[in-house]
Amino acid sequence: MGRVLVACEFSGVVRRAFTSLGHSVWSCDLLSAEDFSLRHRQGDVRDILNVQWDLIIAHPPCTHLAVSGARWFRDKKEEQEQALKFVKTLLDAPIPRIALENPVSIISSRIRKPDQIIQPWQFGHGETKATCLWLKNLPKLLPTDIVDGREARVHKMAPGPDRWKKRSRTFEGIAKAMAEQWGPLLDG
Ligand SMILES: C[S@@+](CC[C@H](N)C(=O)[O-])C[C@H]1O[C@@H](n2cnc3c(N)ncnc32)[C@H](O)[C@@H]1O
């Protein structure tokens, strides 16, 4: 069983997927855990990258990186540089296996192209939302349940203070696929 760090996760979705398969898992976010788990560290994930982990799955903020926000790029050079630096720190973490997730973003042009682009509809959710994965020492995720009804639900969500949280939650089907396909690599 492996020691897994889920970086930048308040929802606990990926943490629970790996925990249910017997791994030792922590999530970490500046925010508290939505499910009040005791296996959540509220704080800066950069402080615990040097602890011994077998795998990190990171969901860094895309606010200043997503191509969908490109019209704002001119006004936020500094924020963008900081966001890219954070992504680099996560990708360079001294951890044997790394997965970093983000929408289509300037990570592709400024750091490197993603190893894979997945969609929720490949994992049981009838939605489109291109999700890029940057992988180190991990195989590409195989689709688990290809479904119809592909719409971009996130764009239809009502505005409100929690909209970004709902939008940014990891899809359960993707978390399950990560745990089922990458978890076994950590055994032994
Ligand atoms: C796009 S959201 C990811 C949400 C995630 N997919 C989930 O299901 O909970 C990005 C998260 O990164 C967190 N974050 C930003 N900087 C961080 C840092 N230095 N250390 C830990 N978490 C950080 C934010 O608080 C935010 O919750």
PDBQT file of the ligand as one rigid body, heavy atoms in Angstrom, charges set to zero:
ROOT
HETATM    1  C1  LIG A 201      -8.872  24.231  -8.390  1.00  0.00    +0.000 C 
HETATM    2  S1  LIG A 201      -8.993  23.982  -6.675  1.00  0.00    +0.000 S 
HETATM    3  C2  LIG A 201      -8.896  22.224  -6.621  1.00  0.00    +0.000 C 
HETATM    4  C3  LIG A 201     -10.074  21.560  -5.942  1.00  0.00    +0.000 C 
HETATM    5  C4  LIG A 201     -10.006  20.048  -5.944  1.00  0.00    +0.000 C 
HETATM    6  N1  LIG A 201     -10.130  19.506  -7.300  1.00  0.00    +0.000 N 
HETATM    7  C5  LIG A 201     -11.034  19.414  -5.022  1.00  0.00    +0.000 C 
HETATM    8  O1  LIG A 201     -11.799  18.536  -5.482  1.00  0.00    +0.000 OA
HETATM    9  O2  LIG A 201     -11.080  19.785  -3.842  1.00  0.00    +0.000 OA
HETATM   10  C6  LIG A 201      -7.418  24.541  -6.158  1.00  0.00    +0.000 C 
HETATM   11  C7  LIG A 201      -7.173  24.510  -4.674  1.00  0.00    +0.000 C 
HETATM   12  O3  LIG A 201      -5.808  24.798  -4.409  1.00  0.00    +0.000 OA
HETATM   13  C8  LIG A 201      -5.725  25.341  -3.112  1.00  0.00    +0.000 C 
HETATM   14  N2  LIG A 201      -4.376  25.921  -2.915  1.00  0.00    +0.000 N 
HETATM   15  C9  LIG A 201      -3.865  27.036  -3.494  1.00  0.00    +0.000 A 
HETATM   16  N3  LIG A 201      -2.590  27.237  -3.089  1.00  0.00    +0.000 NA
HETATM   17  C10 LIG A 201      -2.283  26.230  -2.243  1.00  0.00    +0.000 A 
HETATM   18  C11 LIG A 201      -1.110  25.905  -1.485  1.00  0.00    +0.000 A 
HETATM   19  N4  LIG A 201      -0.010  26.643  -1.554  1.00  0.00    +0.000 N 
HETATM   20  N5  LIG A 201      -1.147  24.795  -0.707  1.00  0.00    +0.000 NA
HETATM   21  C12 LIG A 201      -2.265  24.040  -0.639  1.00  0.00    +0.000 A 
HETATM   22  N6  LIG A 201      -3.402  24.305  -1.333  1.00  0.00    +0.000 NA
HETATM   23  C13 LIG A 201      -3.409  25.388  -2.125  1.00  0.00    +0.000 A 
HETATM   24  C14 LIG A 201      -6.900  26.311  -3.095  1.00  0.00    +0.000 C 
HETATM   25  O4  LIG A 201      -7.279  26.629  -1.770  1.00  0.00    +0.000 OA
HETATM   26  C15 LIG A 201      -7.965  25.528  -3.861  1.00  0.00    +0.000 C 
HETATM   27  O5  LIG A 201      -8.840  24.846  -3.000  1.00  0.00    +0.000 OA
ENDROOT
TORSDOF 0
